[in-house]
Amino acid sequence: MPSSPRATLLGYAALFIGIGLLPLLGAYPVFVMKVLCYALFACAFNLLVGFTGLLSFGHAAFLGTAGYVTGHALKVWALPTPVGLLLGMGAAAAVGLVFGLLAIRRSGIYFSMITLALAQMLYFFFLQAPFTGGEDGLQSVPRGSFLGLNLENDLTLFYVVLGLFVAAFWLIYRIVHSPFGQVLTSIRENEARATSLGYDTAHFKLLAFVLSAALAGLAGSTKTLVLGFATLTDAIWTTSGLVILMTLVGGMGTLLGPMVGALVIIALENKIGDFGTALADLTDVAWFNGLGESVSLVTGLIFIVCVLAFRRGLVGEAMALWEKLQARGRSPGSQASA
């Protein structure tokens, strides 16, 4: 865990360079892009819950809204891909503004329930709206081109998606380490004290909500671009639960935590069937063949384990362990022995 901002930025740069090399090392680009999309979704959600203290149960609404708007803009209106991405992000921000104005005056479980109710209303709108394709979804969305680059090539699209993710992550980093981010943290820790210091906490929470919705929208837009379709799964309440799980497993209130959580959950969803087949072949127990259909059970068990044993998430626990080792290294006893 680097101690200086420069070392931290260098660490992030090394991480993103490593991610950029994954397809060249044999990783499937579409899988890595899917992880990046959900990682951005989790980072956007973490900006709201981890740094502002607002638990939203309806963040899937922004993912789904951006996915449908981008898909419709690219397939039906035949707009350029960058314009489609911006429209999806803008639509998610607009929905976030409406949701925020209705929910932000409440706190705790009341805030969470309002966001869930509004997201469910939007879900049923998508179910019946003609432009979404209903239960069939919006299929065969073209990728088009991005600044002259042909996105039909998976490797080219991968680097475009990685670039968008890095830009969004840098924005989140700047927000968190800005005076605005410090106000958000103070609201999370003690909203009454922040109010007594003269801050309009409702204004700051609304702005954080809209920023989180916009970034979640960018994740939904890129996901539609990568997979070529947008479905009701993007807007259903279980997707909101999934992003909560990603954030908690990785480490709420940390920048890398949501990325790690997204990798763990998406890898489980995609690879647990292969793991079950391998176990069935190894142990001759046929039950393991159905493990791929029990992803929710496995992720639920992981959530329980994290809550009981890793309450700060994987990254949070790693940071706490590192700080403990550093403190032990600086203790008088260790210096004397040295």
C-alpha positions as CSV (number, residue, x, y, z in Angstrom):
1,M,0.0,0.0,0.0
2,P,2.0,3.1,-1.2
3,S,2.4,5.9,1.3
4,S,2.7,8.8,-1.2
5,P,0.3,10.0,-3.8
6,R,2.9,9.7,-6.5
7,A,3.6,6.1,-5.5
8,T,-0.1,5.4,-5.5
9,L,-0.6,6.8,-9.0
10,L,2.4,4.7,-10.2
11,G,0.8,1.6,-8.7
12,Y,-2.5,2.3,-10.5
13,A,-0.6,2.9,-13.7
14,A,1.2,-0.4,-13.4
15,L,-2.2,-2.1,-12.6
16,F,-3.8,-0.7,-15.8
17,I,-0.8,-1.6,-17.9
18,G,-1.1,-5.1,-16.6
19,I,-4.8,-5.2,-17.5
20,G,-3.9,-4.0,-20.9
21,L,-1.5,-6.9,-21.5
22,L,-4.1,-9.5,-20.5
23,P,-5.5,-10.2,-24.0
24,L,-1.9,-10.5,-25.3
25,L,-1.3,-13.1,-22.7
26,G,-4.2,-15.2,-23.8
27,A,-7.1,-13.8,-21.8
28,Y,-10.5,-13.7,-23.6
29,P,-11.0,-9.9,-24.4
30,V,-14.8,-10.0,-24.1
31,F,-14.6,-11.5,-20.6
32,V,-12.1,-8.9,-19.5
33,M,-14.3,-6.2,-20.9
34,K,-17.3,-7.5,-19.1
35,V,-15.3,-7.4,-15.8
36,L,-14.3,-3.8,-16.6
37,C,-17.9,-2.8,-17.2
38,Y,-19.1,-4.3,-13.9
39,A,-16.0,-2.9,-12.1
40,L,-16.9,0.6,-13.3
41,F,-20.5,0.0,-12.2
42,A,-19.2,-1.1,-8.7
43,C,-16.8,1.9,-8.5
44,A,-19.7,4.2,-9.3
45,F,-21.8,2.6,-6.6
46,N,-19.0,2.8,-4.2
47,L,-18.7,6.5,-4.7
48,L,-22.2,6.8,-3.3
49,V,-22.2,4.2,-0.5
50,G,-18.5,4.0,0.4
51,F,-17.6,7.7,0.4
52,T,-21.0,9.4,0.9
53,G,-22.8,6.8,3.1
54,L,-25.9,6.5,0.9
55,L,-27.0,2.9,0.3
56,S,-29.0,2.7,-2.9
57,F,-31.1,-0.4,-3.8
58,G,-31.9,0.9,-7.3
59,H,-28.6,1.4,-9.0
60,A,-29.5,-1.1,-11.7
61,A,-32.0,1.5,-13.1
62,F,-29.0,3.7,-14.3
63,L,-27.2,0.7,-15.8
64,G,-30.3,-0.4,-17.6
65,T,-31.3,3.1,-18.7
66,A,-28.0,3.8,-20.3
67,G,-27.9,0.4,-21.9
68,Y,-31.2,0.8,-23.6
69,V,-30.6,4.4,-24.7
70,T,-27.2,3.6,-26.1
71,G,-28.5,0.5,-27.9
72,H,-31.4,2.4,-29.4
73,A,-29.2,5.3,-30.5
74,L,-26.8,3.0,-32.2
75,K,-29.2,0.5,-33.7
76,V,-32.3,2.5,-34.6
77,W,-30.9,6.1,-35.0
78,A,-27.6,4.9,-36.4
79,L,-25.7,7.6,-34.4
80,P,-21.9,7.5,-34.0
81,T,-20.7,5.3,-31.2
82,P,-19.3,8.2,-29.0
83,V,-22.6,10.1,-29.3
84,G,-24.5,6.9,-28.3
85,L,-22.3,6.5,-25.3
86,L,-22.8,10.1,-24.2
87,L,-26.5,9.9,-24.7
88,G,-26.7,6.8,-22.5
89,M,-24.6,8.4,-19.8
90,G,-26.7,11.6,-20.0
91,A,-29.9,9.7,-19.8
92,A,-28.6,7.8,-16.7
93,A,-27.6,11.2,-15.1
94,A,-31.1,12.6,-15.8
95,V,-32.8,9.6,-14.2
96,G,-30.3,9.9,-11.3
97,L,-31.3,13.6,-10.9
98,V,-35.0,12.6,-10.7
99,F,-34.3,9.8,-8.3
100,G,-32.1,12.0,-6.2
101,L,-34.6,14.8,-5.9
102,L,-37.2,12.4,-4.7
103,A,-35.0,10.3,-2.3
104,I,-32.2,12.5,-1.1
105,R,-34.2,14.2,1.7
106,R,-34.6,10.8,3.4
107,S,-31.9,8.8,5.1
108,G,-31.1,5.3,6.1
109,I,-33.5,2.5,5.2
110,Y,-36.1,5.1,3.9
111,F,-33.7,6.4,1.3
112,S,-32.8,2.8,0.3
113,M,-36.5,1.8,-0.1
114,I,-37.4,4.9,-2.1
115,T,-34.6,4.1,-4.6
116,L,-35.7,0.5,-4.8
117,A,-39.3,1.5,-5.5
118,L,-38.3,4.0,-8.2
119,A,-36.1,1.5,-9.8
120,Q,-38.9,-1.1,-9.9
121,M,-41.2,1.4,-11.5
122,L,-38.6,2.1,-14.2
123,Y,-38.1,-1.7,-14.6
124,F,-41.8,-2.2,-15.4
125,F,-41.7,0.7,-17.8
126,F,-38.8,-1.0,-19.7
127,L,-40.8,-4.2,-19.7
128,Q,-43.7,-2.6,-21.5
129,A,-42.0,0.1,-23.6
130,P,-41.8,-0.8,-27.3
131,F,-38.3,0.5,-27.9
132,T,-36.7,-1.9,-25.4
133,G,-38.0,-5.1,-27.0
134,G,-39.7,-6.2,-23.8
135,E,-38.6,-9.6,-22.5
136,D,-36.6,-10.2,-25.7
137,G,-34.5,-7.2,-25.1
138,L,-32.7,-5.0,-27.6
139,Q,-30.6,-7.3,-29.8
140,S,-27.9,-7.0,-32.4
141,V,-26.6,-3.6,-31.4
142,P,-23.8,-2.5,-33.8
143,R,-20.4,-1.5,-32.3
144,G,-19.6,1.0,-35.1
145,S,-16.4,3.0,-34.8
146,F,-14.7,5.2,-32.2
147,L,-12.6,8.1,-33.4
148,G,-11.8,6.2,-36.6
149,L,-11.2,2.8,-34.9
150,N,-13.2,-0.1,-36.1
151,L,-14.8,-1.6,-32.9
152,E,-15.9,-4.9,-34.6
153,N,-12.4,-6.2,-33.7
154,D,-12.5,-7.4,-30.1
155,L,-9.0,-6.3,-29.3
156,T,-9.6,-2.8,-30.6
157,L,-12.8,-2.5,-28.6
158,F,-11.0,-3.8,-25.5
159,Y,-8.5,-0.9,-25.5
160,V,-11.3,1.6,-26.1
161,V,-13.2,0.2,-23.1
162,L,-10.0,0.1,-21.0
163,G,-9.4,3.7,-21.9
164,L,-12.9,4.7,-20.9
165,F,-12.5,2.8,-17.6
166,V,-9.2,4.5,-16.8
167,A,-10.7,7.9,-17.5
168,A,-13.7,7.2,-15.2
169,F,-11.5,5.7,-12.5
170,W,-9.2,8.8,-12.7
171,L,-12.4,11.0,-12.3
172,I,-13.5,9.0,-9.2
173,Y,-9.9,9.3,-7.8
174,R,-10.0,13.1,-8.3
175,I,-13.4,13.4,-6.8
176,V,-12.5,11.4,-3.7
177,H,-9.2,13.3,-3.1
178,S,-10.8,16.8,-3.7
179,P,-12.3,19.2,-1.2
180,F,-15.7,18.0,-2.5
181,G,-14.8,14.4,-1.7
182,Q,-13.7,15.4,1.8
183,V,-17.1,17.0,2.3
184,L,-18.7,13.7,1.2
185,T,-16.6,11.8,3.6
186,S,-17.6,14.1,6.4
187,I,-21.3,13.6,5.5
188,R,-20.7,9.9,5.8
189,E,-19.0,10.1,9.1
190,N,-21.2,12.8,10.8
191,E,-23.8,14.5,8.7
192,A,-25.1,16.7,11.6
193,R,-21.6,18.0,12.2
194,A,-21.1,18.8,8.4
195,T,-24.4,20.7,8.5
196,S,-23.3,22.6,11.6
197,L,-20.1,23.7,9.7
198,G,-22.3,25.4,7.1
199,Y,-22.4,22.8,4.3
200,D,-25.7,22.2,2.4
201,T,-25.5,18.4,2.8
202,A,-28.6,17.8,0.6
203,H,-26.9,19.6,-2.2
204,F,-23.7,17.6,-1.9
205,K,-25.6,14.3,-1.6
206,L,-27.6,15.1,-4.7
207,L,-24.5,15.9,-6.7
208,A,-22.8,12.7,-5.5
209,F,-26.0,10.7,-6.5
210,V,-26.0,12.2,-10.0
211,L,-22.3,11.6,-10.5
212,S,-22.7,8.0,-9.4
213,A,-25.7,7.5,-11.7
214,A,-23.8,9.0,-14.7
215,L,-20.8,6.7,-14.1
216,A,-23.1,3.7,-13.7
217,G,-24.6,4.8,-17.0
218,L,-21.2,4.8,-18.7
219,A,-20.8,1.2,-17.4
220,G,-24.2,0.3,-18.9
221,S,-23.4,1.9,-22.2
222,T,-20.1,0.2,-22.6
223,K,-21.7,-3.1,-21.5
224,T,-24.2,-2.9,-24.3
225,L,-21.5,-2.0,-26.8
226,V,-19.4,-5.0,-25.7
227,L,-22.1,-7.6,-25.6
228,G,-24.3,-6.2,-28.4
229,F,-27.6,-6.3,-26.5
230,A,-29.5,-4.7,-23.6
231,T,-32.0,-6.8,-21.6
232,L,-34.2,-6.5,-18.6
233,T,-31.5,-8.2,-16.6
234,D,-29.6,-4.9,-16.6
235,A,-32.5,-3.1,-14.9
236,I,-33.8,-5.7,-12.5
237,W,-33.4,-5.4,-8.7
238,T,-31.1,-8.4,-8.5
239,T,-28.5,-6.5,-10.5
240,S,-28.7,-3.8,-7.8
241,G,-28.0,-6.5,-5.2
242,L,-25.2,-7.8,-7.3
243,V,-23.3,-4.5,-7.3
244,I,-23.8,-4.2,-3.5
245,L,-22.2,-7.7,-3.2
246,M,-19.3,-6.7,-5.4
247,T,-18.6,-3.6,-3.4
248,L,-18.8,-5.4,0.0
249,V,-16.7,-8.4,-1.1
250,G,-14.0,-6.2,-2.5
251,G,-14.0,-3.5,0.2
252,M,-16.4,-0.6,0.6
253,G,-14.8,2.8,0.8
254,T,-11.7,1.7,-1.1
255,L,-10.8,2.5,-4.7
256,L,-9.6,-0.9,-5.7
257,G,-12.2,-2.9,-3.7
258,P,-15.0,-2.7,-6.2
259,M,-12.7,-3.8,-9.0
260,V,-11.6,-6.9,-7.0
261,G,-15.2,-7.6,-6.0
262,A,-16.4,-7.4,-9.6
263,L,-13.6,-9.7,-10.8
264,V,-14.5,-12.3,-8.1
265,I,-18.3,-12.3,-8.7
266,I,-18.1,-12.2,-12.6
267,A,-15.4,-14.9,-12.6
268,L,-17.6,-17.1,-10.4
269,E,-20.6,-16.6,-12.7
270,N,-18.6,-17.5,-15.8
271,K,-16.3,-20.2,-14.4
272,I,-18.1,-22.0,-11.7
273,G,-19.8,-24.3,-14.2
274,D,-16.4,-25.4,-15.5
275,F,-15.2,-25.9,-11.9
276,G,-18.2,-28.0,-11.1
277,T,-17.7,-30.2,-14.1
278,A,-14.0,-30.7,-13.1
279,L,-15.1,-31.6,-9.5
280,A,-17.6,-34.1,-10.9
281,D,-15.0,-35.8,-13.1
282,L,-12.6,-35.9,-10.2
283,T,-14.9,-37.2,-7.5
284,D,-17.5,-39.0,-9.6
285,V,-20.2,-37.0,-7.8
286,A,-22.9,-36.0,-10.3
287,W,-24.2,-33.2,-8.1
288,F,-21.2,-31.0,-9.0
289,N,-22.4,-30.9,-12.6
290,G,-25.3,-28.7,-11.5
291,L,-23.0,-26.3,-9.7
292,G,-23.1,-23.8,-12.6
293,E,-26.9,-23.4,-12.0
294,S,-26.2,-22.5,-8.3
295,V,-24.3,-19.3,-8.8
296,S,-26.6,-17.4,-6.5
297,L,-26.0,-20.0,-3.8
298,V,-22.2,-19.8,-4.1
299,T,-22.2,-16.0,-4.2
300,G,-24.5,-15.9,-1.2
301,L,-22.1,-18.2,0.8
302,I,-19.2,-15.9,-0.2
303,F,-21.2,-12.9,1.0
304,I,-21.8,-14.6,4.4
305,V,-18.1,-15.5,4.7
306,C,-17.0,-12.0,3.9
307,V,-19.5,-10.5,6.4
308,L,-18.3,-12.9,9.2
309,A,-14.6,-13.0,8.4
310,F,-13.7,-10.1,6.1
311,R,-16.0,-7.3,7.2
312,R,-13.9,-4.7,5.5
313,G,-13.8,-6.7,2.3
314,L,-10.7,-8.3,0.6
315,V,-8.9,-5.0,-0.1
316,G,-9.9,-3.4,3.2
317,E,-8.6,-6.4,5.2
318,A,-5.4,-6.4,3.1
319,M,-4.9,-2.7,3.8
320,A,-5.5,-3.2,7.6
321,L,-3.0,-6.1,7.6
322,W,-0.4,-3.9,5.8
323,E,-0.9,-1.0,8.3
324,K,-0.6,-3.5,11.2
325,L,2.7,-4.8,9.8
326,Q,4.0,-1.3,9.3
327,A,3.0,-0.3,12.8
328,R,4.8,-3.4,14.2
329,G,7.9,-2.5,12.2
330,R,7.9,1.0,13.7
331,S,7.4,-0.2,17.3
332,P,10.2,0.5,19.8
333,G,10.7,-3.2,20.4
334,S,11.4,-4.0,16.8
335,Q,13.8,-0.9,16.5
336,A,15.7,-2.0,19.6
337,S,16.1,-5.5,18.3
338,A,17.3,-4.1,15.0
